[in-house]
Amino acid sequence: MSLKNENINKIYLHSVYFVANFILLMLVCFLGVYFFFESSDRQYKQVERDILLYKNVLNQQYVLKNKVDTLYYHMRLLNTGKVGNDHFLEQYISKEIEEIKNLVNKENSDNFNCYAMLLTQLDSILMLKTQLIQISNKENLALKDLNECMYRFKNVYTELMEDPNRK
């Protein structure tokens, strides 16, 4: 009978060993699955945050694009004669430039490098446009003076040709 008790003890010991290993293996498997889903959930939340940030940047870019396009349109109207008062338009353009600068400075400038670069060059572009307009005005004034001079010359020439003493 002692052999039978010894076999029962060995079987019991191996059964306990098997059950312990099975429980440990199941625990490792369940922990692996749990951490997989936990990681998946964290990645999903991070992707959602990234998408939200991307949409925010995209909306800001859309707003900036519309503001810059409007600014460009108003700059094209400046000193063309299509606007009744250029002084008010110049003030409005200055306000638009400040709004755009505030938007770009408020946001991360890494996202809007092209707008930041454009805004740094915008003042020099406006100065250049002002100089071109002044030169254009001087040219128009010179052409007007030339036309007036040619008209006077033509009148004097016709008067001299009609003078009876010259015949």
Secondary structure, DSSP 8 states (H G I E B T S, - for coil): -HHHHHHHHHHHHHHHHHHHHHHHHHHHHHHHHHHHHHHHHHHHHHHHHHHHHHHHHHHHHHHHHHHHHHHHHHHHHTTSSSSS-HHHHHHHHHHHHHHHHHHHHHS-TTTTHHHHHHHHHHHHHHHHHHHHHHHHHHHHHHHHHHHHHHHHHHHHHHHHHH-GGG-
